Amino acid sequence: MYLKKTKLYVILLLNVFLIYSCAPVKDIAYFQKVDTSVKAQKHQKKSKKTVNLRGEQYPTESANQDFTDDNSASVSNTQSNLTSLYQAHIKPKDMLSITVVSSEPEASRIYNLVMPQISDGSNQNILQSQPALQTYLVDNEGYIDFPVFGKIKVEGLTRSDLETLLHKKLASAFSKESPIITIRITNYSVNVLGEVQRPGRFETSNDRLTIFEALALAGDLTIYGKRDNVKVLREKADGTKQYITLNLNDKNIIYSPAYYLEQNDVVYVEPNKSKAKSANFGAAETFGISSLSVLLTLTSIILTVFK
């Protein structure tokens, strides 16, 4: 009789541990309740309003529509058209690679700054490194120092905007044809911290990185990461900081201004309650709890075998 009661208690304890350790699907699954029907897609195209992460409506036509996050901070929606492709805007401290190519080498050479070549010291004709183009650092006021034209305001421009601007400025310098101007942001990167598999700094070469692409580079969230409270720290061009809260479970995350990450954004994944509670225990306590769990399991097996 005593063994039966003991066995019952052990099974109940094991069930409690198992139930406590299980997380509901709603806390883990991304893009929940996404309506992919044709009717829903047509309705979305015709609708002039969309829904943000707080359940509020805001017009998609406005490029400067604001909504408030969990910290009551005003967040600017930089997407003027949610159906168009994302374009990054140049910020202070960006490093720009600008190349000018044409059929007139002499005319384009002065606009392509080449880094100083290093010789071995014994023979000035032998180079230790190949020539490389210098990058342009955007200063705190949003300017770059471009050959011939001096200071040019580039803050807030997209790459295509700056290419158009330089085409106009260089038009008179080329008599045969318009030059090909290529611009790249060479230091476009974000930092991912917290409950992810591989925290770190990640770069992209195409000037575009979504929150899910950044998390994929970091190996996705661990099972302990809170998917409904991911923080994005962003520094604006004027130096002000803002926090944006993302709910990865919400299908409307695609309308958030932090869905497309900007240069130097910091993404922080907060640990859930289970992880936070386990942090209160040291290595000895954690080992003791694990040993107790194993002991209870073995006891249950022995009682079942010798029943």
Secondary structure, 3 states (H helix, E strand, C coil): CHHHHHHHHHHHHHHHHHHHHCCCHHHCCCCECCCCCHHHHHHHHHCCEEECCCCCEEECCCCCCEEECCCCCEEECCCCCCCCCCCCCCCCCCEEEEEEECCCHHHHHCCCCECCCCECCCCCCCECCCCCECCEECCCCCEEEECCCEEEECCCCCHHHHHHHHHHHHHHHCCCCCCEEEEEECCCEEEEEECECCCEEEECCCCCCEHHHHHHHCCCECCCEEEEEEEEEEECCCCCEEEEEECCCEHHHHHCCCCECCCCCEEEEEECHHHHHHCCCCHHHHHHHHHHHHHHHHHHHHHHHCC
